[in-house]
Amino acid sequence: MTITEAPEILVQKAQGVCGKMLEDHAGNWGMDIHHWDWVPGVGVISMLEYYEQNSRQELMEQLINWARQNLHQSEQMKVINSMAPFAIFPALYRQTGDAVFLDTAVRIGQWMLHEAPRTREGAFEHTVTENASFPEQVWADTIFMAVLFLARLGRLTGDSAYTAEALRQLELHLSLLQDEETGVLFHGWNCIAQNHMSAARWTRANAWIAVGTPMILEEIDGIVPGDADIIRRYKRMMQGLLAYQRDNGLWNTVMDQAGFYPETSGSAGIAAGLLKARRMGLLGDEVLEPARRALQGVLAQIDEDGTVLGVSGGTPVMPTVEAYNHIPCYPSLYGQGLTLILLAEALAG
């Protein structure tokens, strides 16, 4: 069974989605790629995924130029949520041999190992660039925004300290966030109150780990032994997610709330995770049909100019489940990015 009978449509859509990300969106927080934070970070990670699928050298050159142009901003943004752009540095170093990419990555990796704030369980505290503090809070977002970088740095350097920490963080996040009843993840965990706060089964939170876990496991394969508990929890999570998929192929912004709006970025991330995990043998062919339906649902949300619609805005752990349904939707690099990762994975086969 194939994901689509018309790969040329996927190519066209991917080119449009990627092209929209590279346009001048100066001053638009959601779409401006020329700043240093998680939003452009997801954008450049996704473009690297797309490059690895089609090997268009001009796209790699754009990533190299982006990193050189914007690296100076990173020193003022040393928080967990702004680690995301560094995830492309190992690939940039392999391409260029430029020591700035290696040296910077190692310096940031050492900061993460030895200085980044942690909760009492040892998980990375989810620190952000905004003027907000979330003391001893664990968010699913951290796996994609920071732990993926550590895994890639471990692959680049051969230093098992990075890969071991990536595995440890993945295990901690899964164990702290997983709903034992349904298998899916809550958005966050408060280590002080010892609860999941509003206990929202937020779709995009699940997406960060759905797609981030196979990306991380692929990087650390052969470097450190795998973790059976991580695999068990991940499989349970992915199977649990299938129970909440809607007839349109998407997941609602809070997946167990039938009246909430469908959300494109989280749905794209979950579908990409299904395809990646299946390709790696973590999941079987039974996920192809749900992934195909999700892909069709996401494709319907891509506008003619490449803009991905139906993407909820930046979302902290909200005080109530109902509050998630009031987050406005607008185009963003993370919506474009998760969609581009899905399209790249679908094109890969």
C-alpha positions in Angstrom: 0.0 0.0 0.0 1.4 3.4 -0.9 0.7 6.6 0.9 -0.3 8.5 -2.3 -0.8 7.6 -5.9 0.3 11.1 -7.0 3.8 11.9 -5.7 4.0 14.8 -8.0 1.3 16.5 -5.9 3.4 16.0 -2.8 6.4 17.5 -4.5 4.4 20.5 -5.6 3.0 21.0 -2.1 6.4 20.6 -0.4 8.0 23.1 -2.7 5.2 25.6 -2.0 5.3 25.0 1.8 9.1 25.4 1.9 9.1 28.4 -0.5 6.6 30.2 1.8 9.0 29.8 4.7 11.8 31.4 2.8 9.9 34.5 1.9 10.4 37.8 3.7 8.2 37.9 6.7 10.1 40.5 8.7 8.3 41.4 11.9 5.8 38.5 11.7 6.6 36.4 14.8 5.0 33.2 13.5 6.6 33.4 10.0 9.8 35.4 10.3 12.7 32.9 10.0 15.4 35.5 10.8 15.4 35.3 14.6 16.6 32.8 17.1 14.0 30.7 18.9 12.0 27.5 18.6 9.8 28.8 15.8 12.5 29.3 13.2 14.2 26.3 14.7 11.4 24.0 13.7 11.5 25.7 10.3 15.1 25.0 9.6 14.9 21.4 11.0 12.1 20.7 8.6 14.0 22.2 5.7 16.9 19.9 6.5 14.5 17.0 6.5 13.3 18.0 3.1 16.9 18.5 1.8 17.8 15.0 2.9 14.8 13.7 0.9 15.6 15.5 -2.4 19.3 16.6 -2.1 18.7 20.1 -3.6 22.0 21.8 -3.0 20.5 25.3 -3.1 18.4 24.4 -0.1 21.5 23.4 1.9 23.1 26.6 0.9 20.1 28.5 2.2 20.4 26.7 5.5 24.1 27.4 5.7 23.6 31.1 5.0 20.7 31.3 7.5 22.9 29.9 10.3 25.8 32.2 9.5 23.5 35.2 9.3 21.6 34.5 12.5 24.1 32.8 14.8 25.0 36.0 16.6 21.5 36.2 18.1 21.8 32.9 19.9 23.9 34.1 22.8 21.0 36.1 24.2 18.7 33.1 23.8 20.3 30.4 25.9 17.1 28.6 27.1 15.8 25.1 26.4 13.1 26.2 24.0 15.6 28.1 21.8 18.0 25.1 21.3 16.0 23.9 18.3 18.1 25.8 15.6 21.3 24.1 16.8 19.8 20.7 15.6 20.9 21.5 12.1 24.5 22.4 13.1 25.9 18.8 12.9 24.7 18.5 9.3 26.1 22.0 8.4 29.5 21.0 9.8 29.5 17.8 7.7 28.6 19.9 4.6 31.1 22.7 5.1 33.8 21.6 7.5 33.5 25.0 9.1 34.6 24.7 12.7 32.2 27.3 13.9 29.3 24.9 13.5 31.2 22.1 15.5 32.6 24.4 18.2 29.3 26.1 18.7 27.4 22.8 18.9 29.8 21.4 21.5 29.7 24.5 23.6 25.9 24.5 23.6 25.9 20.8 24.3 28.1 21.2 27.3 25.8 23.9 28.6 22.8 21.6 28.3 24.7 18.8 30.1 26.0 20.8 32.9 24.2 24.1 33.3 20.6 24.0 31.8 18.0 24.1 34.6 16.4 20.8 35.6 13.5 19.6 37.6 13.9 17.5 40.7 13.5 14.3 38.6 16.4 15.5 36.3 14.3 16.5 33.3 15.1 19.7 31.5 13.0 22.6 32.9 11.1 24.1 30.0 12.7 27.6 29.9 11.6 30.1 27.2 12.8 33.3 25.7 9.6 35.1 26.5 9.2 37.0 29.8 7.7 34.0 31.6 8.8 31.4 34.0 7.5 27.9 34.4 9.5 26.6 37.4 10.0 22.8 37.5 7.7 22.3 34.6 8.3 19.5 32.0 6.7 20.1 28.6 6.6 17.6 25.7 7.9 20.3 23.4 11.4 19.9 24.9 12.0 16.6 23.2 11.9 18.2 19.7 13.3 21.6 20.7 16.4 20.4 22.7 16.8 16.7 23.0 17.0 16.1 19.2 20.0 18.4 19.1 21.8 16.4 21.8 21.2 13.1 19.9 22.6 14.6 16.7 25.6 16.1 18.5 26.3 12.6 20.0 26.2 11.1 16.5 28.6 13.8 15.2 31.2 13.7 18.0 30.9 10.1 19.0 30.6 11.3 22.6 28.2 8.9 24.4 27.5 11.5 27.1 25.2 13.4 24.7 23.4 10.3 23.4 23.0 8.9 26.9 21.5 12.2 28.1 19.1 12.3 25.1 17.9 8.8 26.0 17.5 9.7 29.6 15.5 12.8 28.8 13.3 10.9 26.4 12.5 8.3 29.0 11.8 10.9 31.7 9.5 12.9 29.5 7.6 9.8 28.4 7.2 8.5 31.9 6.2 11.9 33.4 3.8 12.9 30.6 2.1 9.6 29.6 -1.5 9.1 30.5 -1.6 5.5 31.8 -5.2 5.1 30.9 -5.1 6.1 27.2 -1.4 5.9 26.4 -1.3 9.4 24.9 0.6 12.3 26.5 -0.5 15.3 28.6 1.0 18.6 27.6 3.0 19.2 30.8 4.0 18.0 34.3 4.4 20.2 37.3 7.1 18.7 39.5 6.2 20.9 42.4 2.5 20.1 42.5 3.1 16.6 41.2 0.3 16.8 38.6 -0.4 17.5 34.9 -1.9 20.9 35.6 -4.9 21.3 33.4 -4.3 17.7 32.2 -4.9 18.6 28.5 -4.2 15.8 26.0 -3.0 18.5 23.6 -2.4 17.3 20.1 0.7 19.3 19.2 2.4 18.1 22.5 1.9 14.6 21.3 3.2 15.5 17.9 6.6 16.8 19.2 7.3 13.4 20.7 5.5 11.3 18.0 7.9 12.7 15.4 10.9 13.5 17.7 11.3 10.0 19.1 12.1 8.2 15.9 14.3 11.0 14.8 16.3 10.7 18.1 16.4 6.9 18.0 17.7 7.0 14.5 20.6 9.3 15.6 21.6 7.2 18.6 21.3 3.8 16.9 24.6 1.9 17.3 26.0 4.4 19.7 24.3 3.5 23.0 22.0 0.5 23.7 18.3 1.1 23.1 15.8 1.5 25.9 13.0 -1.1 25.9 10.8 1.0 28.2 11.1 4.0 25.7 10.0 1.7 22.9 7.2 0.3 24.9 5.9 3.7 26.0 6.3 5.1 22.5 4.3 2.3 20.8 1.6 2.6 23.4 1.4 6.3 22.8 1.2 6.0 19.0 -1.5 3.3 19.2 -3.4 5.5 21.7 -3.3 8.4 19.3 -5.1 6.4 16.6 -8.3 6.2 18.8 -8.7 10.0 18.6 -8.2 10.5 14.8 -11.3 12.2 13.3 -13.1 11.3 10.1 -11.3 14.2 8.3 -8.0 12.5 9.1 -6.9 15.2 11.6 -6.8 15.4 15.4 -8.6 18.2 17.3 -6.4 20.7 19.1 -7.2 18.8 22.3 -7.7 15.3 21.0 -10.3 14.0 23.4 -12.6 17.0 23.0 -15.0 16.3 20.1 -16.2 19.9 19.8 -12.8 21.5 19.6 -11.3 22.6 16.3 -9.1 20.4 14.2 -5.4 21.4 14.3 -3.1 21.0 11.3 0.4 21.2 12.8 -0.1 18.6 15.5 -1.9 16.3 13.0 1.0 16.6 10.6 3.5 15.8 13.3 1.6 12.7 14.4 1.3 11.5 10.8 5.0 12.1 10.2 5.8 10.1 13.4 3.6 7.2 12.2 5.5 7.1 8.9 9.0 7.5 10.4 8.3 4.9 13.1 6.9 2.4 10.5 10.0 3.0 8.3 12.2 2.2 11.2 10.3 -0.9 12.2 8.9 0.6 15.4 5.4 0.3 14.1 3.8 -2.0 11.5 1.9 -1.6 8.3 -1.3 -1.1 10.2 -0.4 2.6 10.6 -0.3 3.3 6.9 -4.0 3.8 6.5 -4.3 6.3 9.4 -1.2 8.1 8.1 -2.7 8.3 4.6 -5.9 9.7 5.9 -4.0 12.3 8.0 -1.9 13.2 5.0 -5.0 13.8 2.9 -6.4 16.0 5.7 -3.2 18.0 6.0 -3.0 18.5 2.2 -6.5 20.0 2.2 -5.2 22.6 4.6 -2.3 23.8 2.3 -3.4 27.0 0.5 -2.5 27.6 -3.1 0.5 29.8 -2.2 1.9 27.2 0.2 0.5 28.6 3.4 -0.5 25.9 5.9 -3.9 26.8 7.5 -5.5 25.7 10.7 -2.4 26.1 12.8 -2.9 27.1 16.5 -0.7 29.8 17.9 2.1 29.4 20.4 0.6 27.6 23.4 1.9 27.3 27.0 0.3 24.8 29.3 -3.1 26.5 29.6 -5.0 26.9 32.9 -8.0 24.9 31.7 -8.7 22.4 28.9 -11.3 24.8 27.5 -8.7 27.5 27.1 -6.9 25.5 24.4 -10.0 25.9 22.1 -9.6 29.7 22.3 -6.0 29.8 21.0 -6.3 31.6 17.6 -5.0 30.0 14.4 -2.5 31.7 12.2 0.3 30.7 9.8 3.6 29.8 11.5 7.0 28.3 10.7 6.2 25.4 13.0 3.0 24.7 11.1 4.8 24.9 7.8 7.7 22.9 9.3 5.7 19.9 10.7 3.8 19.8 7.4 7.0 19.8 5.4 8.4 16.9 7.5 5.3 14.9 6.8 5.5 15.6 3.1 9.2 14.7 3.0 8.5 11.5 4.9 5.7 10.6 2.5 7.9 11.2 -0.5 10.6 9.0 1.0 8.2 6.1 0.7 
